[in-house]
Amino acid sequence: MDELIKLKNENSGQGAAEYILLFGGVIVIAIAALYIYNAYFKNSSSGLNASSDVQKVRDVMNYSKIP
């Protein structure tokens, strides 16, 4: 009977469980943000095109190296 009372009053795993829930919530929020911003960046009217922008930067960097 004493062992059941000790088990009931045990709190050593509570902190770990709270951290797991906290990190799980952060991960869910991050995935939701990525989903929302992914749709935003794919929108052609926004003018944000990562592959085109990266190529433009590379072209400018290569052009400035030519003597």
CHARMM internal coordinates of N, CA and C (Angstrom, degrees):
IC EDIT
DIST 1 N 1 CA 1.4445
DIST 1 CA 1 C 1.5312
ANGL 1 N 1 CA 1 C 110.87
DIST 1 C 2 N 1.3165
ANGL 1 CA 1 C 2 N 117.44
DIHE 1 N 1 CA 1 C 2 N -37.16
DIST 2 N 2 CA 1.4608
ANGL 1 C 2 N 2 CA 121.04
DIHE 1 CA 1 C 2 N 2 CA 178.66
DIST 2 CA 2 C 1.5264
ANGL 2 N 2 CA 2 C 111.15
DIHE 1 C 2 N 2 CA 2 C -63.23
DIST 2 C 3 N 1.3220
ANGL 2 CA 2 C 3 N 116.37
DIHE 2 N 2 CA 2 C 3 N -33.73
DIST 3 N 3 CA 1.4670
ANGL 2 C 3 N 3 CA 119.97
DIHE 2 CA 2 C 3 N 3 CA -179.73
DIST 3 CA 3 C 1.5241
ANGL 3 N 3 CA 3 C 111.12
DIHE 2 C 3 N 3 CA 3 C -66.47
DIST 3 C 4 N 1.3228
ANGL 3 CA 3 C 4 N 117.90
DIHE 3 N 3 CA 3 C 4 N -36.79
DIST 4 N 4 CA 1.4594
ANGL 3 C 4 N 4 CA 120.81
DIHE 3 CA 3 C 4 N 4 CA 177.78
DIST 4 CA 4 C 1.5218
ANGL 4 N 4 CA 4 C 111.44
DIHE 3 C 4 N 4 CA 4 C -67.29
DIST 4 C 5 N 1.3172
ANGL 4 CA 4 C 5 N 117.09
DIHE 4 N 4 CA 4 C 5 N -37.45
DIST 5 N 5 CA 1.4670
ANGL 4 C 5 N 5 CA 120.90
DIHE 4 CA 4 C 5 N 5 CA 178.02
DIST 5 CA 5 C 1.5264
ANGL 5 N 5 CA 5 C 109.91
DIHE 4 C 5 N 5 CA 5 C -66.89
DIST 5 C 6 N 1.3430
ANGL 5 CA 5 C 6 N 116.95
DIHE 5 N 5 CA 5 C 6 N -40.93
DIST 6 N 6 CA 1.4655
ANGL 5 C 6 N 6 CA 120.53
DIHE 5 CA 5 C 6 N 6 CA 177.87
DIST 6 CA 6 C 1.5235
ANGL 6 N 6 CA 6 C 110.81
DIHE 5 C 6 N 6 CA 6 C -64.54
DIST 6 C 7 N 1.3435
ANGL 6 CA 6 C 7 N 116.35
DIHE 6 N 6 CA 6 C 7 N -39.84
DIST 7 N 7 CA 1.4585
ANGL 6 C 7 N 7 CA 120.77
DIHE 6 CA 6 C 7 N 7 CA 179.73
DIST 7 CA 7 C 1.5259
ANGL 7 N 7 CA 7 C 110.95
DIHE 6 C 7 N 7 CA 7 C -66.76
DIST 7 C 8 N 1.3248
ANGL 7 CA 7 C 8 N 116.92
DIHE 7 N 7 CA 7 C 8 N -37.60
DIST 8 N 8 CA 1.4593
ANGL 7 C 8 N 8 CA 121.50
DIHE 7 CA 7 C 8 N 8 CA 179.03
DIST 8 CA 8 C 1.5272
ANGL 8 N 8 CA 8 C 111.19
DIHE 7 C 8 N 8 CA 8 C -65.72
DIST 8 C 9 N 1.3123
ANGL 8 CA 8 C 9 N 117.56
DIHE 8 N 8 CA 8 C 9 N -35.74
DIST 9 N 9 CA 1.4636
ANGL 8 C 9 N 9 CA 122.09
DIHE 8 CA 8 C 9 N 9 CA -177.46
DIST 9 CA 9 C 1.5255
ANGL 9 N 9 CA 9 C 113.00
DIHE 8 C 9 N 9 CA 9 C -89.47
DIST 9 C 10 N 1.3097
ANGL 9 CA 9 C 10 N 117.43
DIHE 9 N 9 CA 9 C 10 N 2.73
DIST 10 N 10 CA 1.4743
ANGL 9 C 10 N 10 CA 121.51
DIHE 9 CA 9 C 10 N 10 CA -178.10
DIST 10 CA 10 C 1.5286
ANGL 10 N 10 CA 10 C 109.83
DIHE 9 C 10 N 10 CA 10 C -73.43
DIST 10 C 11 N 1.3180
ANGL 10 CA 10 C 11 N 117.26
DIHE 10 N 10 CA 10 C 11 N 126.99
DIST 11 N 11 CA 1.4609
ANGL 10 C 11 N 11 CA 122.47
DIHE 10 CA 10 C 11 N 11 CA -179.22
DIST 11 CA 11 C 1.5281
ANGL 11 N 11 CA 11 C 112.77
DIHE 10 C 11 N 11 CA 11 C -125.33
DIST 11 C 12 N 1.3051
ANGL 11 CA 11 C 12 N 119.22
DIHE 11 N 11 CA 11 C 12 N 11.66
DIST 12 N 12 CA 1.4630
ANGL 11 C 12 N 12 CA 120.48
DIHE 11 CA 11 C 12 N 12 CA -172.90
DIST 12 CA 12 C 1.5248
ANGL 12 N 12 CA 12 C 112.72
DIHE 11 C 12 N 12 CA 12 C -69.24
DIST 12 C 13 N 1.3096
ANGL 12 CA 12 C 13 N 120.21
DIHE 12 N 12 CA 12 C 13 N -27.70
DIST 13 N 13 CA 1.4616
ANGL 12 C 13 N 13 CA 121.99
DIHE 12 CA 12 C 13 N 13 CA -179.72
DIST 13 CA 13 C 1.5101
ANGL 13 N 13 CA 13 C 114.09
DIHE 12 C 13 N 13 CA 13 C -90.35
DIST 13 C 14 N 1.3034
ANGL 13 CA 13 C 14 N 117.52
DIHE 13 N 13 CA 13 C 14 N -3.50
DIST 14 N 14 CA 1.4590
ANGL 13 C 14 N 14 CA 120.92
DIHE 13 CA 13 C 14 N 14 CA -176.21
DIST 14 CA 14 C 1.5269
ANGL 14 N 14 CA 14 C 111.59
DIHE 13 C 14 N 14 CA 14 C -65.89
DIST 14 C 15 N 1.3132
ANGL 14 CA 14 C 15 N 117.89
DIHE 14 N 14 CA 14 C 15 N -41.85
DIST 15 N 15 CA 1.4655
ANGL 14 C 15 N 15 CA 121.01
DIHE 14 CA 14 C 15 N 15 CA -179.60
DIST 15 CA 15 C 1.5135
ANGL 15 N 15 CA 15 C 111.77
DIHE 14 C 15 N 15 CA 15 C -63.08
DIST 15 C 16 N 1.3230
ANGL 15 CA 15 C 16 N 116.79
DIHE 15 N 15 CA 15 C 16 N -42.14
DIST 16 N 16 CA 1.4662
ANGL 15 C 16 N 16 CA 120.44
DIHE 15 CA 15 C 16 N 16 CA 179.33
DIST 16 CA 16 C 1.5230
ANGL 16 N 16 CA 16 C 110.53
DIHE 15 C 16 N 16 CA 16 C -64.41
DIST 16 C 17 N 1.3146
ANGL 16 CA 16 C 17 N 117.10
DIHE 16 N 16 CA 16 C 17 N -41.21
DIST 17 N 17 CA 1.4638
ANGL 16 C 17 N 17 CA 120.31
DIHE 16 CA 16 C 17 N 17 CA 179.08
DIST 17 CA 17 C 1.5268
ANGL 17 N 17 CA 17 C 110.89
DIHE 16 C 17 N 17 CA 17 C -64.24
DIST 17 C 18 N 1.3159
ANGL 17 CA 17 C 18 N 117.18
DIHE 17 N 17 CA 17 C 18 N -37.76
DIST 18 N 18 CA 1.4643
ANGL 17 C 18 N 18 CA 120.05
DIHE 17 CA 17 C 18 N 18 CA 178.67
DIST 18 CA 18 C 1.5228
ANGL 18 N 18 CA 18 C 111.01
DIHE 17 C 18 N 18 CA 18 C -66.98
DIST 18 C 19 N 1.3245
ANGL 18 CA 18 C 19 N 117.91
DIHE 18 N 18 CA 18 C 19 N -39.33
DIST 19 N 19 CA 1.4635
ANGL 18 C 19 N 19 CA 120.54
DIHE 18 CA 18 C 19 N 19 CA 176.64
DIST 19 CA 19 C 1.5190
ANGL 19 N 19 CA 19 C 111.24
DIHE 18 C 19 N 19 CA 19 C -64.82
DIST 19 C 20 N 1.3085
ANGL 19 CA 19 C 20 N 117.45
DIHE 19 N 19 CA 19 C 20 N -39.72
DIST 20 N 20 CA 1.4688
ANGL 19 C 20 N 20 CA 120.73
DIHE 19 CA 19 C 20 N 20 CA 178.84
DIST 20 CA 20 C 1.5269
ANGL 20 N 20 CA 20 C 109.89
DIHE 19 C 20 N 20 CA 20 C -62.71
DIST 20 C 21 N 1.3256
ANGL 20 CA 20 C 21 N 117.03
DIHE 20 N 20 CA 20 C 21 N -43.89
DIST 21 N 21 CA 1.4598
ANGL 20 C 21 N 21 CA 120.14
DIHE 20 CA 20 C 21 N 21 CA 177.89
DIST 21 CA 21 C 1.5246
ANGL 21 N 21 CA 21 C 111.63
DIHE 20 C 21 N 21 CA 21 C -65.02
DIST 21 C 22 N 1.3160
ANGL 21 CA 21 C 22 N 117.41
DIHE 21 N 21 CA 21 C 22 N -39.00
DIST 22 N 22 CA 1.4605
ANGL 21 C 22 N 22 CA 121.71
DIHE 21 CA 21 C 22 N 22 CA 179.14
DIST 22 CA 22 C 1.5259
ANGL 22 N 22 CA 22 C 110.64
DIHE 21 C 22 N 22 CA 22 C -63.42
DIST 22 C 23 N 1.3298
ANGL 22 CA 22 C 23 N 116.76
DIHE 22 N 22 CA 22 C 23 N -49.88
DIST 23 N 23 CA 1.4638
ANGL 22 C 23 N 23 CA 120.05
DIHE 22 CA 22 C 23 N 23 CA -179.89
DIST 23 CA 23 C 1.5212
ANGL 23 N 23 CA 23 C 111.35
DIHE 22 C 23 N 23 CA 23 C -65.79
DIST 23 C 24 N 1.3211
ANGL 23 CA 23 C 24 N 117.30
DIHE 23 N 23 CA 23 C 24 N -34.99
DIST 24 N 24 CA 1.4586
ANGL 23 C 24 N 24 CA 120.11
DIHE 23 CA 23 C 24 N 24 CA 176.10
DIST 24 CA 24 C 1.5208
ANGL 24 N 24 CA 24 C 111.35
DIHE 23 C 24 N 24 CA 24 C -62.31
DIST 24 C 25 N 1.3257
ANGL 24 CA 24 C 25 N 116.47
DIHE 24 N 24 CA 24 C 25 N -41.95
DIST 25 N 25 CA 1.4618
ANGL 24 C 25 N 25 CA 120.05
DIHE 24 CA 24 C 25 N 25 CA 177.42
DIST 25 CA 25 C 1.5128
ANGL 25 N 25 CA 25 C 112.36
DIHE 24 C 25 N 25 CA 25 C -64.44
DIST 25 C 26 N 1.3225
ANGL 25 CA 25 C 26 N 116.88
DIHE 25 N 25 CA 25 C 26 N -40.64
DIST 26 N 26 CA 1.4693
ANGL 25 C 26 N 26 CA 120.76
DIHE 25 CA 25 C 26 N 26 CA 178.09
DIST 26 CA 26 C 1.5209
ANGL 26 N 26 CA 26 C 110.35
DIHE 25 C 26 N 26 CA 26 C -63.60
DIST 26 C 27 N 1.3151
ANGL 26 CA 26 C 27 N 117.08
DIHE 26 N 26 CA 26 C 27 N -40.84
DIST 27 N 27 CA 1.4700
ANGL 26 C 27 N 27 CA 120.74
DIHE 26 CA 26 C 27 N 27 CA 179.92
DIST 27 CA 27 C 1.5250
ANGL 27 N 27 CA 27 C 110.30
DIHE 26 C 27 N 27 CA 27 C -65.21
DIST 27 C 28 N 1.3172
ANGL 27 CA 27 C 28 N 117.51
DIHE 27 N 27 CA 27 C 28 N -41.65
DIST 28 N 28 CA 1.4672
ANGL 27 C 28 N 28 CA 120.57
DIHE 27 CA 27 C 28 N 28 CA 178.65
DIST 28 CA 28 C 1.5221
ANGL 28 N 28 CA 28 C 110.53
DIHE 27 C 28 N 28 CA 28 C -62.79
DIST 28 C 29 N 1.3176
ANGL 28 CA 28 C 29 N 117.46
DIHE 28 N 28 CA 28 C 29 N -42.54
DIST 29 N 29 CA 1.4650
ANGL 28 C 29 N 29 CA 120.79
DIHE 28 CA 28 C 29 N 29 CA 178.95
DIST 29 CA 29 C 1.5273
ANGL 29 N 29 CA 29 C 110.61
DIHE 28 C 29 N 29 CA 29 C -65.58
DIST 29 C 30 N 1.3220
ANGL 29 CA 29 C 30 N 117.59
DIHE 29 N 29 CA 29 C 30 N -40.22
DIST 30 N 30 CA 1.4699
ANGL 29 C 30 N 30 CA 120.90
DIHE 29 CA 29 C 30 N 30 CA 179.28
DIST 30 CA 30 C 1.5270
ANGL 30 N 30 CA 30 C 111.03
DIHE 29 C 30 N 30 CA 30 C -64.52
DIST 30 C 31 N 1.3174
ANGL 30 CA 30 C 31 N 117.21
DIHE 30 N 30 CA 30 C 31 N -42.19
DIST 31 N 31 CA 1.4654
ANGL 30 C 31 N 31 CA 120.13
DIHE 30 CA 30 C 31 N 31 CA 179.21
DIST 31 CA 31 C 1.5207
ANGL 31 N 31 CA 31 C 110.25
DIHE 30 C 31 N 31 CA 31 C -65.24
DIST 31 C 32 N 1.3297
ANGL 31 CA 31 C 32 N 117.17
DIHE 31 N 31 CA 31 C 32 N -40.88
DIST 32 N 32 CA 1.4621
ANGL 31 C 32 N 32 CA 120.30
DIHE 31 CA 31 C 32 N 32 CA 177.70
DIST 32 CA 32 C 1.5330
ANGL 32 N 32 CA 32 C 110.83
DIHE 31 C 32 N 32 CA 32 C -63.05
DIST 32 C 33 N 1.3267
ANGL 32 CA 32 C 33 N 117.32
DIHE 32 N 32 CA 32 C 33 N -41.49
DIST 33 N 33 CA 1.4707
ANGL 32 C 33 N 33 CA 120.72
DIHE 32 CA 32 C 33 N 33 CA 178.70
DIST 33 CA 33 C 1.5213
ANGL 33 N 33 CA 33 C 110.90
DIHE 32 C 33 N 33 CA 33 C -64.58
DIST 33 C 34 N 1.3210
ANGL 33 CA 33 C 34 N 117.08
DIHE 33 N 33 CA 33 C 34 N -41.86
DIST 34 N 34 CA 1.4700
ANGL 33 C 34 N 34 CA 119.88
DIHE 33 CA 33 C 34 N 34 CA 177.79
DIST 34 CA 34 C 1.5160
ANGL 34 N 34 CA 34 C 111.18
DIHE 33 C 34 N 34 CA 34 C -62.92
DIST 34 C 35 N 1.3175
ANGL 34 CA 34 C 35 N 116.77
DIHE 34 N 34 CA 34 C 35 N -40.03
DIST 35 N 35 CA 1.4593
ANGL 34 C 35 N 35 CA 120.54
DIHE 34 CA 34 C 35 N 35 CA 178.33
DIST 35 CA 35 C 1.5278
ANGL 35 N 35 CA 35 C 110.95
DIHE 34 C 35 N 35 CA 35 C -63.12
DIST 35 C 36 N 1.3228
ANGL 35 CA 35 C 36 N 116.88
DIHE 35 N 35 CA 35 C 36 N -44.04
DIST 36 N 36 CA 1.4607
ANGL 35 C 36 N 36 CA 120.96
DIHE 35 CA 35 C 36 N 36 CA -179.34
DIST 36 CA 36 C 1.5297
ANGL 36 N 36 CA 36 C 110.57
DIHE 35 C 36 N 36 CA 36 C -66.46
DIST 36 C 37 N 1.3292
ANGL 36 CA 36 C 37 N 117.05
DIHE 36 N 36 CA 36 C 37 N -47.04
DIST 37 N 37 CA 1.4627
ANGL 36 C 37 N 37 CA 119.77
DIHE 36 CA 36 C 37 N 37 CA -177.74
DIST 37 CA 37 C 1.5137
ANGL 37 N 37 CA 37 C 112.43
DIHE 36 C 37 N 37 CA 37 C -72.17
DIST 37 C 38 N 1.3310
ANGL 37 CA 37 C 38 N 117.91
DIHE 37 N 37 CA 37 C 38 N -26.31
DIST 38 N 38 CA 1.4593
ANGL 37 C 38 N 38 CA 120.45
DIHE 37 CA 37 C 38 N 38 CA 175.86
DIST 38 CA 38 C 1.5168
ANGL 38 N 38 CA 38 C 109.74
DIHE 37 C 38 N 38 CA 38 C -63.03
DIST 38 C 39 N 1.3161
ANGL 38 CA 38 C 39 N 117.30
DIHE 38 N 38 CA 38 C 39 N -44.34
DIST 39 N 39 CA 1.4586
ANGL 38 C 39 N 39 CA 120.79
DIHE 38 CA 38 C 39 N 39 CA 177.15
DIST 39 CA 39 C 1.5313
ANGL 39 N 39 CA 39 C 110.46
DIHE 38 C 39 N 39 CA 39 C -65.04
DIST 39 C 40 N 1.3109
ANGL 39 CA 39 C 40 N 117.62
DIHE 39 N 39 CA 39 C 40 N -35.19
DIST 40 N 40 CA 1.4644
ANGL 39 C 40 N 40 CA 121.59
DIHE 39 CA 39 C 40 N 40 CA 179.67
DIST 40 CA 40 C 1.5235
ANGL 40 N 40 CA 40 C 111.10
DIHE 39 C 40 N 40 CA 40 C -66.62
DIST 40 C 41 N 1.3130
ANGL 40 CA 40 C 41 N 117.22
DIHE 40 N 40 CA 40 C 41 N -43.80
DIST 41 N 41 CA 1.4622
ANGL 40 C 41 N 41 CA 120.36
DIHE 40 CA 40 C 41 N 41 CA -177.64
DIST 41 CA 41 C 1.5217
ANGL 41 N 41 CA 41 C 112.24
DIHE 40 C 41 N 41 CA 41 C -73.33
DIST 41 C 42 N 1.3118
ANGL 41 CA 41 C 42 N 118.06
DIHE 41 N 41 CA 41 C 42 N -25.78
DIST 42 N 42 CA 1.4641
ANGL 41 C 42 N 42 CA 120.34
DIHE 41 CA 41 C 42 N 42 CA 178.60
DIST 42 CA 42 C 1.5176
ANGL 42 N 42 CA 42 C 112.07
DIHE 41 C 42 N 42 CA 42 C -78.59
DIST 42 C 43 N 1.3072
ANGL 42 CA 42 C 43 N 117.31
DIHE 42 N 42 CA 42 C 43 N -13.65
DIST 43 N 43 CA 1.4528
ANGL 42 C 43 N 43 CA 121.59
DIHE 42 CA 42 C 43 N 43 CA -179.34
DIST 43 CA 43 C 1.5264
ANGL 43 N 43 CA 43 C 108.70
DIHE 42 C 43 N 43 CA 43 C -68.20
DIST 43 C 44 N 1.3086
ANGL 43 CA 43 C 44 N 117.29
DIHE 43 N 43 CA 43 C 44 N 118.43
DIST 44 N 44 CA 1.4640
ANGL 43 C 44 N 44 CA 120.71
DIHE 43 CA 43 C 44 N 44 CA -175.58
DIST 44 CA 44 C 1.5274
ANGL 44 N 44 CA 44 C 112.37
DIHE 43 C 44 N 44 CA 44 C -70.32
DIST 44 C 45 N 1.3266
ANGL 44 CA 44 C 45 N 118.41
DIHE 44 N 44 CA 44 C 45 N -22.84
DIST 45 N 45 CA 1.4596
ANGL 44 C 45 N 45 CA 120.07
DIHE 44 CA 44 C 45 N 45 CA -178.84
DIST 45 CA 45 C 1.5298
ANGL 45 N 45 CA 45 C 112.48
DIHE 44 C 45 N 45 CA 45 C -75.39
DIST 45 C 46 N 1.3318
ANGL 45 CA 45 C 46 N 117.02
DIHE 45 N 45 CA 45 C 46 N -14.54
DIST 46 N 46 CA 1.4591
ANGL 45 C 46 N 46 CA 119.34
DIHE 45 CA 45 C 46 N 46 CA -178.52
DIST 46 CA 46 C 1.5223
ANGL 46 N 46 CA 46 C 112.51
DIHE 45 C 46 N 46 CA 46 C -78.52
DIST 46 C 47 N 1.3292
ANGL 46 CA 46 C 47 N 117.20
DIHE 46 N 46 CA 46 C 47 N -17.89
DIST 47 N 47 CA 1.4465
ANGL 46 C 47 N 47 CA 120.37
DIHE 46 CA 46 C 47 N 47 CA 179.50
DIST 47 CA 47 C 1.5171
ANGL 47 N 47 CA 47 C 113.74
DIHE 46 C 47 N 47 CA 47 C 78.95
DIST 47 C 48 N 1.3143
ANGL 47 CA 47 C 48 N 117.03
DIHE 47 N 47 CA 47 C 48 N 8.14
DIST 48 N 48 CA 1.4558
ANGL 47 C 48 N 48 CA 120.49
DIHE 47 CA 47 C 48 N 48 CA 179.32
DIST 48 CA 48 C 1.5232
ANGL 48 N 48 CA 48 C 108.87
DIHE 47 C 48 N 48 CA 48 C -100.28
DIST 48 C 49 N 1.3029
ANGL 48 CA 48 C 49 N 116.10
DIHE 48 N 48 CA 48 C 49 N 110.54
DIST 49 N 49 CA 1.4547
ANGL 48 C 49 N 49 CA 121.27
DIHE 48 CA 48 C 49 N 49 CA 178.66
DIST 49 CA 49 C 1.5209
ANGL 49 N 49 CA 49 C 106.52
DIHE 48 C 49 N 49 CA 49 C -133.40
DIST 49 C 50 N 1.3063
ANGL 49 CA 49 C 50 N 116.74
DIHE 49 N 49 CA 49 C 50 N 102.02
DIST 50 N 50 CA 1.4610
ANGL 49 C 50 N 50 CA 121.40
DIHE 49 CA 49 C 50 N 50 CA -171.46
DIST 50 CA 50 C 1.5191
ANGL 50 N 50 CA 50 C 112.33
DIHE 49 C 50 N 50 CA 50 C -60.53
DIST 50 C 51 N 1.3212
ANGL 50 CA 50 C 51 N 118.25
DIHE 50 N 50 CA 50 C 51 N -45.07
DIST 51 N 51 CA 1.4610
ANGL 50 C 51 N 51 CA 119.63
DIHE 50 CA 50 C 51 N 51 CA -176.99
DIST 51 CA 51 C 1.5223
ANGL 51 N 51 CA 51 C 111.54
DIHE 50 C 51 N 51 CA 51 C -65.68
DIST 51 C 52 N 1.3192
ANGL 51 CA 51 C 52 N 117.10
DIHE 51 N 51 CA 51 C 52 N -39.57
DIST 52 N 52 CA 1.4590
ANGL 51 C 52 N 52 CA 120.91
DIHE 51 CA 51 C 52 N 52 CA 177.64
DIST 52 CA 52 C 1.5235
ANGL 52 N 52 CA 52 C 111.13
DIHE 51 C 52 N 52 CA 52 C -67.47
DIST 52 C 53 N 1.3230
ANGL 52 CA 52 C 53 N 116.67
DIHE 52 N 52 CA 52 C 53 N -42.00
DIST 53 N 53 CA 1.4645
ANGL 52 C 53 N 53 CA 120.82
DIHE 52 CA 52 C 53 N 53 CA -179.60
DIST 53 CA 53 C 1.5224
ANGL 53 N 53 CA 53 C 111.56
DIHE 52 C 53 N 53 CA 53 C -65.18
DIST 53 C 54 N 1.3297
ANGL 53 CA 53 C 54 N 116.88
DIHE 53 N 53 CA 53 C 54 N -40.77
DIST 54 N 54 CA 1.4611
ANGL 53 C 54 N 54 CA 120.25
DIHE 53 CA 53 C 54 N 54 CA 179.10
DIST 54 CA 54 C 1.5274
ANGL 54 N 54 CA 54 C 109.81
DIHE 53 C 54 N 54 CA 54 C -64.83
DIST 54 C 55 N 1.3275
ANGL 54 CA 54 C 55 N 116.82
DIHE 54 N 54 CA 54 C 55 N -40.65
DIST 55 N 55 CA 1.4670
ANGL 54 C 55 N 55 CA 119.80
DIHE 54 CA 54 C 55 N 55 CA 179.30
DIST 55 CA 55 C 1.5240
ANGL 55 N 55 CA 55 C 110.58
DIHE 54 C 55 N 55 CA 55 C -64.84
DIST 55 C 56 N 1.3177
ANGL 55 CA 55 C 56 N 117.87
DIHE 55 N 55 CA 55 C 56 N -38.44
DIST 56 N 56 CA 1.4674
ANGL 55 C 56 N 56 CA 120.73
DIHE 55 CA 55 C 56 N 56 CA 177.81
DIST 56 CA 56 C 1.5266
ANGL 56 N 56 CA 56 C 111.08
DIHE 55 C 56 N 56 CA 56 C -63.40
DIST 56 C 57 N 1.3135
ANGL 56 CA 56 C 57 N 117.33
DIHE 56 N 56 CA 56 C 57 N -41.25
DIST 57 N 57 CA 1.4614
ANGL 56 C 57 N 57 CA 120.75
DIHE 56 CA 56 C 57 N 57 CA 178.61
DIST 57 CA 57 C 1.5213
ANGL 57 N 57 CA 57 C 110.00
DIHE 56 C 57 N 57 CA 57 C -65.24
DIST 57 C 58 N 1.3143
ANGL 57 CA 57 C 58 N 117.11
DIHE 57 N 57 CA 57 C 58 N -42.70
DIST 58 N 58 CA 1.4696
ANGL 57 C 58 N 58 CA 120.10
DIHE 57 CA 57 C 58 N 58 CA 177.89
DIST 58 CA 58 C 1.5244
ANGL 58 N 58 CA 58 C 111.34
DIHE 57 C 58 N 58 CA 58 C -61.99
DIST 58 C 59 N 1.3316
ANGL 58 CA 58 C 59 N 116.34
DIHE 58 N 58 CA 58 C 59 N -41.22
DIST 59 N 59 CA 1.4674
ANGL 58 C 59 N 59 CA 119.54
DIHE 58 CA 58 C 59 N 59 CA 179.08
DIST 59 CA 59 C 1.5259
ANGL 59 N 59 CA 59 C 111.01
DIHE 58 C 59 N 59 CA 59 C -62.87
DIST 59 C 60 N 1.3217
ANGL 59 CA 59 C 60 N 116.96
DIHE 59 N 59 CA 59 C 60 N -42.27
DIST 60 N 60 CA 1.4613
ANGL 59 C 60 N 60 CA 120.53
DIHE 59 CA 59 C 60 N 60 CA 179.28
DIST 60 CA 60 C 1.5306
ANGL 60 N 60 CA 60 C 110.34
DIHE 59 C 60 N 60 CA 60 C -65.37
DIST 60 C 61 N 1.3178
ANGL 60 CA 60 C 61 N 117.28
DIHE 60 N 60 CA 60 C 61 N -41.68
DIST 61 N 61 CA 1.4671
ANGL 60 C 61 N 61 CA 120.19
DIHE 60 CA 60 C 61 N 61 CA -179.93
DIST 61 CA 61 C 1.5188
ANGL 61 N 61 CA 61 C 111.14
DIHE 60 C 61 N 61 CA 61 C -66.61
DIST 61 C 62 N 1.3032
ANGL 61 CA 61 C 62 N 117.78
DIHE 61 N 61 CA 61 C 62 N -40.44
DIST 62 N 62 CA 1.4637
ANGL 61 C 62 N 62 CA 120.81
DIHE 61 CA 61 C 62 N 62 CA 177.99
DIST 62 CA 62 C 1.5240
ANGL 62 N 62 CA 62 C 111.64
DIHE 61 C 62 N 62 CA 62 C -69.22
DIST 62 C 63 N 1.3258
ANGL 62 CA 62 C 63 N 117.96
DIHE 62 N 62 CA 62 C 63 N -36.11
DIST 63 N 63 CA 1.4497
ANGL 62 C 63 N 63 CA 121.62
DIHE 62 CA 62 C 63 N 63 CA 178.63
DIST 63 CA 63 C 1.5273
ANGL 63 N 63 CA 63 C 111.77
DIHE 62 C 63 N 63 CA 63 C -65.66
DIST 63 C 64 N 1.3274
ANGL 63 CA 63 C 64 N 116.48
DIHE 63 N 63 CA 63 C 64 N -38.11
DIST 64 N 64 CA 1.4695
ANGL 63 C 64 N 64 CA 119.95
DIHE 63 CA 63 C 64 N 64 CA -177.90
DIST 64 CA 64 C 1.5114
ANGL 64 N 64 CA 64 C 111.66
DIHE 63 C 64 N 64 CA 64 C -72.85
DIST 64 C 65 N 1.3289
ANGL 64 CA 64 C 65 N 119.33
DIHE 64 N 64 CA 64 C 65 N -18.11
DIST 65 N 65 CA 1.4693
ANGL 64 C 65 N 65 CA 121.99
DIHE 64 CA 64 C 65 N 65 CA 179.29
DIST 65 CA 65 C 1.5159
ANGL 65 N 65 CA 65 C 112.55
DIHE 64 C 65 N 65 CA 65 C -83.42
DIST 65 C 66 N 1.3283
ANGL 65 CA 65 C 66 N 117.11
DIHE 65 N 65 CA 65 C 66 N -17.03
DIST 66 N 66 CA 1.4600
ANGL 65 C 66 N 66 CA 120.10
DIHE 65 CA 65 C 66 N 66 CA -178.69
DIST 66 CA 66 C 1.5266
ANGL 66 N 66 CA 66 C 107.96
DIHE 65 C 66 N 66 CA 66 C -74.67
DIST 66 C 67 N 1.3642
ANGL 66 CA 66 C 67 N 117.28
DIHE 66 N 66 CA 66 C 67 N 128.09
DIST 67 N 67 CA 1.4739
ANGL 66 C 67 N 67 CA 119.84
DIHE 66 CA 66 C 67 N 67 CA -178.28
DIST 67 CA 67 C 1.5045
ANGL 67 N 67 CA 67 C 114.01
DIHE 66 C 67 N 67 CA 67 C -71.85
END
COOR INIT
IC SEED 1 N 1 CA 1 C
IC BUILD
